[in-house]
Amino acid sequence: MTKQFDKEELGKRKTYSAPALEKGMDIMELLAVEAEGLNIGEITKKLNKSV
């Protein structure tokens, strides 16, 4: 059984960040548009992040 939330309840919910998940999604999105793939060094340069 799932609980129904009204708009007031949703506004009170806490939000959390997941930096590792966000980084992973950035990498997946980048790789999705690169037909030849990328190595770790190329990913790091294109995203300006450590991997």
The first five atom37 places (N, CA, C, CB, O) and aatype in JSON, in Angstrom:
{
  "aatype": [12, 16, 11, 5, 13, 3, 11, 6, 6, 10, 7, 11, 1, 11, 16, 18, 15, 0, 14, 0, 10, 6, 11, 7, 12, 3, 9, 12, 6, 10, 10, 0, 19, 6, 0, 6, 7, 10, 2, 9, 7, 6, 9, 16, 11, 11, 10, 2, 11, 15, 19],
  "atom_mask": [
    [1, 1, 1, 1, 1],
    [1, 1, 1, 1, 1],
    [1, 1, 1, 1, 1],
    [1, 1, 1, 1, 1],
    [1, 1, 1, 1, 1],
    [1, 1, 1, 1, 1],
    [1, 1, 1, 1, 1],
    [1, 1, 1, 1, 1],
    [1, 1, 1, 1, 1],
    [1, 1, 1, 1, 1],
    [1, 1, 1, 0, 1],
    [1, 1, 1, 1, 1],
    [1, 1, 1, 1, 1],
    [1, 1, 1, 1, 1],
    [1, 1, 1, 1, 1],
    [1, 1, 1, 1, 1],
    [1, 1, 1, 1, 1],
    [1, 1, 1, 1, 1],
    [1, 1, 1, 1, 1],
    [1, 1, 1, 1, 1],
    [1, 1, 1, 1, 1],
    [1, 1, 1, 1, 1],
    [1, 1, 1, 1, 1],
    [1, 1, 1, 0, 1],
    [1, 1, 1, 1, 1],
    [1, 1, 1, 1, 1],
    [1, 1, 1, 1, 1],
    [1, 1, 1, 1, 1],
    [1, 1, 1, 1, 1],
    [1, 1, 1, 1, 1],
    [1, 1, 1, 1, 1],
    [1, 1, 1, 1, 1],
    [1, 1, 1, 1, 1],
    [1, 1, 1, 1, 1],
    [1, 1, 1, 1, 1],
    [1, 1, 1, 1, 1],
    [1, 1, 1, 0, 1],
    [1, 1, 1, 1, 1],
    [1, 1, 1, 1, 1],
    [1, 1, 1, 1, 1],
    [1, 1, 1, 0, 1],
    [1, 1, 1, 1, 1],
    [1, 1, 1, 1, 1],
    [1, 1, 1, 1, 1],
    [1, 1, 1, 1, 1],
    [1, 1, 1, 1, 1],
    [1, 1, 1, 1, 1],
    [1, 1, 1, 1, 1],
    [1, 1, 1, 1, 1],
    [1, 1, 1, 1, 1],
    [1, 1, 1, 1, 1]
  ],
  "atom_positions": [
    [[0.85, -1.17, 0.0], [0.0, 0.0, 0.0], [0.9, 1.24, 0.0], [-0.97, -0.01, 1.22], [1.85, 1.32, 0.78]],
    [[0.6, 2.2, -0.86], [1.37, 3.44, -0.9], [0.57, 4.56, -0.28], [1.76, 3.8, -2.34], [-0.66, 4.57, -0.34]],
    [[1.26, 5.49, 0.32], [0.61, 6.62, 0.97], [0.48, 7.77, -0.02], [1.4, 7.07, 2.22], [1.42, 8.07, -0.76]],
    [[-0.67, 8.39, -0.04], [-0.9, 9.56, -0.87], [-0.43, 10.81, -0.11], [-2.41, 9.69, -1.26], [-0.72, 10.95, 1.07]],
    [[0.29, 11.69, -0.78], [0.77, 12.93, -0.16], [0.03, 14.1, -0.78], [2.3, 13.09, -0.34], [-0.14, 14.17, -2.0]],
    [[-0.41, 15.02, 0.06], [-0.99, 16.23, -0.5], [0.13, 17.27, -0.66], [-2.14, 16.78, 0.41], [1.25, 17.05, -0.2]],
    [[-0.18, 18.39, -1.3], [0.83, 19.41, -1.59], [1.46, 19.96, -0.33], [0.21, 20.53, -2.39], [2.66, 20.26, -0.33]],
    [[0.71, 20.11, 0.73], [1.26, 20.65, 1.98], [2.31, 19.69, 2.56], [0.13, 20.89, 3.0], [3.36, 20.13, 3.02]],
    [[2.02, 18.41, 2.53], [2.97, 17.42, 3.04], [4.24, 17.41, 2.2], [2.34, 16.02, 3.05], [5.35, 17.31, 2.74]],
    [[4.1, 17.5, 0.89], [5.26, 17.5, 0.01], [6.15, 18.7, 0.27], [4.83, 17.47, -1.45], [7.38, 18.59, 0.19]],
    [[5.56, 19.85, 0.57], [6.33, 21.05, 0.85], [7.14, 20.93, 2.13], [0.0, 0.0, 0.0], [8.15, 21.63, 2.28]],
    [[6.73, 20.08, 3.04], [7.42, 19.91, 4.31], [8.51, 18.85, 4.25], [6.43, 19.56, 5.38], [9.31, 18.73, 5.18]],
    [[8.56, 18.09, 3.19], [9.54, 17.01, 3.09], [10.95, 17.57, 2.99], [9.24, 16.1, 1.88], [11.17, 18.61, 2.35]],
    [[11.89, 16.89, 3.6], [13.28, 17.3, 3.52], [13.85, 16.9, 2.17], [14.11, 16.66, 4.67], [13.42, 15.92, 1.56]],
    [[14.81, 17.67, 1.71], [15.51, 17.31, 0.49], [16.94, 16.96, 0.84], [15.46, 18.46, -0.56], [17.53, 17.52, 1.77]],
    [[17.49, 16.04, 0.11], [18.84, 15.57, 0.34], [19.61, 15.66, -0.97], [18.86, 14.13, 0.91], [19.03, 15.53, -2.05]],
    [[20.91, 15.88, -0.87], [21.72, 15.85, -2.07], [22.51, 14.55, -2.09], [22.66, 17.08, -2.15], [22.84, 13.98, -1.05]],
    [[22.8, 14.1, -3.27], [23.58, 12.88, -3.45], [24.68, 13.18, -4.47], [22.68, 11.67, -3.92], [24.54, 12.86, -5.64]],
    [[25.77, 13.82, -4.01], [26.83, 14.24, -4.94], [27.39, 13.11, -5.79], [27.94, 14.88, -4.17], [27.65, 13.31, -6.98]],
    [[27.58, 11.94, -5.23], [28.12, 10.82, -6.01], [27.15, 10.41, -7.11], [28.43, 9.62, -5.09], [27.57, 10.09, -8.22]],
    [[25.87, 10.43, -6.8], [24.86, 10.09, -7.81], [24.84, 11.15, -8.9], [23.47, 9.96, -7.16], [24.75, 10.81, -10.09]],
    [[24.92, 12.41, -8.53], [24.93, 13.49, -9.51], [26.15, 13.38, -10.42], [24.93, 14.86, -8.81], [26.04, 13.57, -11.64]],
    [[27.31, 13.08, -9.84], [28.52, 12.91, -10.65], [28.36, 11.72, -11.59], [29.77, 12.71, -9.74], [28.71, 11.81, -12.77]],
    [[27.82, 10.63, -11.09], [27.6, 9.46, -11.93], [26.65, 9.74, -13.08], [0.0, 0.0, 0.0], [26.87, 9.27, -14.2]],
    [[25.61, 10.5, -12.81], [24.66, 10.86, -13.87], [25.33, 11.76, -14.91], [23.43, 11.57, -13.28], [25.1, 11.6, -16.11]],
    [[26.17, 12.7, -14.47], [26.91, 13.55, -15.41], [27.78, 12.7, -16.33], [27.79, 14.57, -14.64], [27.83, 12.93, -17.53]],
    [[28.45, 11.71, -15.75], [29.31, 10.83, -16.55], [28.47, 10.01, -17.53], [30.11, 9.89, -15.64], [28.84, 9.89, -18.7]],
    [[27.36, 9.46, -17.08], [26.5, 8.67, -17.96], [25.95, 9.51, -19.11], [25.34, 8.07, -17.16], [25.91, 9.06, -20.25]],
    [[25.53, 10.74, -18.81], [25.01, 11.63, -19.85], [26.09, 11.97, -20.87], [24.44, 12.91, -19.23], [25.82, 12.02, -22.07]],
    [[27.31, 12.2, -20.4], [28.41, 12.49, -21.31], [28.71, 11.29, -22.2], [29.67, 12.89, -20.52], [28.85, 11.44, -23.41]],
    [[28.8, 10.12, -21.61], [29.1, 8.92, -22.39], [27.99, 8.58, -23.38], [29.33, 7.74, -21.46], [28.26, 7.98, -24.43]],
    [[26.77, 8.95, -23.08], [25.64, 8.66, -23.97], [25.76, 9.39, -25.3], [24.33, 9.04, -23.3], [25.23, 8.93, -26.31]],
    [[26.45, 10.53, -25.32], [26.56, 11.31, -26.56], [27.9, 11.14, -27.25], [26.32, 12.77, -26.26], [28.13, 11.72, -28.31]],
    [[28.79, 10.35, -26.67], [30.11, 10.12, -27.26], [30.12, 8.75, -27.94], [31.23, 10.21, -26.18], [30.23, 7.72, -27.26]],
    [[30.02, 8.74, -29.25], [29.92, 7.48, -30.0], [31.14, 6.57, -29.81], [29.74, 7.78, -31.47], [30.98, 5.35, -29.75]],
    [[32.32, 7.14, -29.71], [33.55, 6.35, -29.59], [33.92, 6.04, -28.15], [34.68, 7.07, -30.25], [34.89, 5.33, -27.91]],
    [[33.17, 6.57, -27.19], [33.52, 6.38, -25.79], [34.63, 7.34, -25.37], [0.0, 0.0, 0.0], [35.18, 8.05, -26.2]],
    [[34.95, 7.36, -24.11], [35.98, 8.24, -23.56], [36.77, 7.48, -22.51], [35.37, 9.53, -22.96], [36.25, 6.58, -21.85]],
    [[38.05, 7.86, -22.37], [38.81, 7.29, -21.27], [38.65, 8.2, -20.05], [40.32, 7.11, -21.65], [38.04, 9.27, -20.15]],
    [[39.18, 7.79, -18.92], [38.98, 8.55, -17.68], [39.54, 9.96, -17.78], [39.64, 7.82, -16.51], [38.92, 10.91, -17.3]],
    [[40.7, 10.11, -18.41], [41.29, 11.44, -18.57], [40.4, 12.37, -19.38], [0.0, 0.0, 0.0], [40.26, 13.55, -19.05]],
    [[39.8, 11.85, -20.44], [38.91, 12.66, -21.27], [37.64, 13.05, -20.52], [38.54, 11.9, -22.56], [37.16, 14.17, -20.64]],
    [[37.11, 12.12, -19.74], [35.91, 12.42, -18.94], [36.22, 13.52, -17.94], [35.41, 11.15, -18.2], [35.44, 14.46, -17.78]],
    [[37.36, 13.4, -17.28], [37.77, 14.4, -16.29], [37.87, 15.78, -16.92], [39.11, 14.02, -15.66], [37.37, 16.76, -16.36]],
    [[38.5, 15.87, -18.08], [38.65, 17.16, -18.76], [37.31, 17.73, -19.19], [39.57, 17.02, -19.98], [37.04, 18.91, -18.98]],
    [[36.47, 16.91, -19.79], [35.19, 17.41, -20.31], [34.24, 17.84, -19.21], [34.52, 16.34, -21.15], [33.48, 18.8, -19.38]],
    [[34.27, 17.15, -18.06], [33.36, 17.5, -16.96], [34.01, 18.44, -15.96], [32.9, 16.24, -16.25], [33.33, 18.98, -15.08]],
    [[35.32, 18.64, -16.09], [36.07, 19.48, -15.14], [35.87, 18.98, -13.71], [35.62, 20.96, -15.27], [35.66, 19.77, -12.78]],
    [[35.94, 17.66, -13.55], [35.77, 17.01, -12.25], [36.76, 15.87, -12.13], [34.31, 16.5, -12.06], [37.21, 15.33, -13.14]],
    [[37.09, 15.5, -10.91], [37.88, 14.29, -10.71], [36.94, 13.09, -10.82], [38.62, 14.31, -9.33], [35.75, 13.18, -10.53]],
    [[37.5, 11.99, -11.23], [36.69, 10.78, -11.38], [37.21, 9.7, -10.47], [36.67, 10.3, -12.84], [36.66, 8.59, -10.45]]
  ]
}
